[in-house]
Amino acid sequence: AYLVMEYVEGITLRNALDDFGALESIRALDLFEHLLSGLAAAHNAGVLHRDLKPENVLLADDGRVKLADFGLARKIVDQTQVNNLVGTVAYLSPELVTNGQVDARSDVYAAGVMLFELVTGRQPFEGEQAVQIAVQHASGSVPAPSSLNSQIPEIIDDLVLWSTERNPADRPIDATELLAAVKQARRQLKTAGVQTTRA
């Protein structure tokens, strides 16, 4: 048995972040919109990704953005119980850390952490050991990106804080809902000339 996959010539989003650092707001939302389109397609097909991270986003040389590595994916049910902690600790949702219950909103949380990283160049929680980071996800709140860079527009803060709410019920229900908000935010930033920062 073997698996045949599309060859995507290019780099990963992790490569891009390592080489170039944080992205400008409009560019970050543009890339994030493409990422969410792929995730929304998965959610609409009833599939959880469960391992969203920059390493699993492929940036093709022709400009396409591909969501990759569905190796941990599983079918969405109302509340999917996982028997072991899977995924990359920097992007694990609080409910996955505390009780192993996941649904589409767990992917949304991971996406929100990725948006934070896109605009700040770093992850919201850091620690020497994985368990330290997991505890911060379970008991803390992802900070507003503008707390690290005051030039980041408030509308991006809102997207990050909404998608990373500790209580899953307070997040977008799935990637489709978050995608709609990201599209609106990107239009607003373009209209405002990306000068939508605090006074």
C-alpha positions as CSV (number, residue, x, y, z in Angstrom):
1,A,0.0,0.0,0.0
2,Y,1.2,3.5,-0.7
3,L,-0.1,7.1,-0.6
4,V,0.2,9.4,-3.6
5,M,0.2,13.1,-2.8
6,E,0.4,16.3,-4.8
7,Y,3.9,17.7,-5.0
8,V,3.8,21.4,-4.0
9,E,6.9,23.3,-5.0
10,G,7.6,26.0,-2.5
11,I,8.1,26.5,1.2
12,T,6.0,26.1,4.4
13,L,4.6,28.9,6.4
14,R,7.1,28.0,9.1
15,N,9.9,28.6,6.7
16,A,8.5,32.0,5.8
17,L,8.0,33.0,9.4
18,D,11.5,31.9,10.3
19,D,13.1,33.7,7.3
20,F,11.0,36.9,7.3
21,G,9.3,37.2,10.7
22,A,5.9,38.8,11.3
23,L,3.7,39.7,8.3
24,E,2.1,43.0,7.6
25,S,-1.6,43.0,8.6
26,I,-3.2,42.9,5.1
27,R,-0.7,40.2,3.9
28,A,-1.4,38.2,7.1
29,L,-5.2,38.3,6.6
30,D,-4.8,37.5,2.9
31,L,-2.8,34.3,3.7
32,F,-5.1,33.5,6.7
33,E,-8.1,33.7,4.4
34,H,-6.7,31.1,2.1
35,L,-5.8,28.9,5.0
36,L,-9.3,29.2,6.4
37,S,-10.8,28.4,3.0
38,G,-9.1,25.0,3.2
39,L,-10.1,24.4,6.8
40,A,-13.7,25.5,6.1
41,A,-13.8,22.9,3.2
42,A,-12.7,20.2,5.7
43,H,-15.2,21.3,8.3
44,N,-18.0,21.4,5.8
45,A,-17.0,17.8,4.8
46,G,-17.3,16.8,8.5
47,V,-13.5,16.5,9.0
48,L,-11.4,17.9,11.9
49,H,-7.8,18.7,11.0
50,R,-6.4,18.5,14.6
51,D,-2.9,19.6,13.8
52,L,-3.0,23.1,12.5
53,K,0.4,24.8,12.6
54,P,2.6,26.8,10.2
55,E,4.5,23.6,9.3
56,N,1.3,22.2,7.8
57,V,0.6,25.2,5.5
58,L,2.3,25.1,2.2
59,L,3.1,28.2,0.2
60,A,3.5,27.2,-3.4
61,D,5.8,29.1,-5.7
62,D,2.8,30.0,-7.9
63,G,1.0,31.8,-5.0
64,R,-1.3,29.0,-3.9
65,V,-1.8,28.3,-0.2
66,K,-2.3,24.6,0.7
67,L,-3.5,23.2,4.0
68,A,-1.6,19.9,4.4
69,D,-1.0,16.9,6.7
70,F,-4.4,15.5,7.6
71,G,-2.6,12.6,9.4
72,L,-4.4,13.3,12.7
73,A,-7.8,14.2,11.1
74,R,-10.9,12.5,12.2
75,K,-14.7,12.8,11.6
76,I,-16.5,15.6,13.4
77,V,-19.2,14.5,15.8
78,D,-20.9,16.8,18.3
79,Q,-18.1,16.3,20.8
80,T,-15.2,14.0,19.7
81,Q,-13.4,12.3,22.6
82,V,-9.8,11.7,22.0
83,N,-8.0,9.2,24.3
84,N,-4.6,10.9,24.1
85,L,-3.2,14.3,23.6
86,V,-2.4,14.8,20.0
87,G,-1.3,17.7,17.9
88,T,1.4,20.3,18.5
89,V,1.3,21.8,22.0
90,A,1.7,25.4,20.9
91,Y,-1.7,25.2,19.1
92,L,-3.8,22.9,21.4
93,S,-7.2,24.2,22.5
94,P,-7.9,24.5,26.3
95,E,-10.7,21.8,26.1
96,L,-8.3,19.4,24.4
97,V,-5.8,19.9,27.2
98,T,-8.3,19.7,30.0
99,N,-10.7,17.0,29.0
100,G,-9.9,15.7,25.5
101,Q,-13.1,17.0,24.0
102,V,-12.7,18.5,20.6
103,D,-14.9,19.7,17.7
104,A,-14.5,22.2,14.9
105,R,-14.0,25.0,17.5
106,S,-10.7,23.4,18.5
107,D,-9.4,23.8,15.0
108,V,-10.6,27.4,15.2
109,Y,-8.6,28.0,18.3
110,A,-5.5,26.7,16.6
111,A,-6.2,28.9,13.7
112,G,-6.5,31.9,16.0
113,V,-3.1,31.1,17.6
114,M,-1.6,31.0,14.1
115,L,-3.1,34.4,13.2
116,F,-1.4,35.7,16.4
117,E,1.9,34.3,15.2
118,L,1.5,35.6,11.7
119,V,1.2,39.2,12.9
120,T,3.6,39.1,15.9
121,G,6.2,36.6,14.7
122,R,5.9,34.6,17.9
123,Q,3.6,32.2,19.7
124,P,1.4,33.5,22.5
125,F,2.6,31.0,25.1
126,E,6.2,29.8,25.6
127,G,7.9,27.5,28.0
128,E,10.9,25.2,28.3
129,Q,8.7,22.1,28.5
130,A,5.5,21.2,26.6
131,V,3.5,20.8,29.8
132,Q,4.2,24.4,30.7
133,I,2.8,25.6,27.4
134,A,-0.2,23.2,27.7
135,V,-1.1,24.6,31.2
136,Q,-1.0,28.2,29.8
137,H,-3.5,27.2,27.1
138,A,-5.7,25.6,29.7
139,S,-5.7,28.3,32.3
140,G,-4.7,31.5,30.5
141,S,-6.0,33.7,27.7
142,V,-4.2,34.5,24.4
143,P,-3.2,38.1,24.6
144,A,-4.1,40.7,22.1
145,P,-1.4,40.9,19.4
146,S,-1.3,44.7,19.8
147,S,0.1,44.1,23.3
148,L,3.3,43.1,21.5
149,N,3.1,45.6,18.7
150,S,0.9,48.7,19.0
151,Q,0.8,49.0,15.1
152,I,-1.4,45.9,14.8
153,P,-5.0,47.0,14.0
154,E,-7.7,46.5,16.6
155,I,-9.7,44.5,14.1
156,I,-7.0,41.8,14.1
157,D,-7.0,41.8,17.9
158,D,-10.7,41.1,17.8
159,L,-10.3,38.2,15.4
160,V,-7.5,36.6,17.5
161,L,-9.4,37.1,20.8
162,W,-12.7,35.8,19.4
163,S,-11.1,32.7,17.9
164,T,-9.0,31.9,21.0
165,E,-11.7,32.3,23.7
166,R,-11.0,29.8,26.4
167,N,-14.7,28.7,26.4
168,P,-15.4,27.0,23.0
169,A,-19.0,28.3,23.1
170,D,-17.6,31.8,22.8
171,R,-15.6,31.1,19.6
172,P,-16.8,30.9,16.0
173,I,-18.6,27.6,15.5
174,D,-16.3,26.6,12.7
175,A,-13.8,27.8,10.1
176,T,-16.7,29.0,7.8
177,E,-17.9,31.5,10.4
178,L,-14.4,32.7,11.1
179,L,-13.6,33.0,7.4
180,A,-16.6,35.3,6.9
181,A,-15.3,37.6,9.6
182,V,-11.8,37.6,8.2
183,K,-13.0,38.5,4.8
184,Q,-14.9,41.4,6.2
185,A,-11.9,42.5,8.3
186,R,-9.7,42.5,5.3
187,R,-12.1,44.6,3.3
188,Q,-12.3,47.1,6.2
189,L,-8.5,47.3,6.5
190,K,-8.1,47.9,2.7
191,T,-10.8,50.6,2.8
192,A,-9.1,52.3,5.8
193,G,-5.7,52.1,4.1
194,V,-4.5,49.8,6.9
195,Q,-4.5,52.7,9.4
196,T,-7.0,51.1,11.7
197,T,-5.0,51.3,14.9
198,R,-5.8,52.8,18.2
199,A,-5.8,56.5,18.7
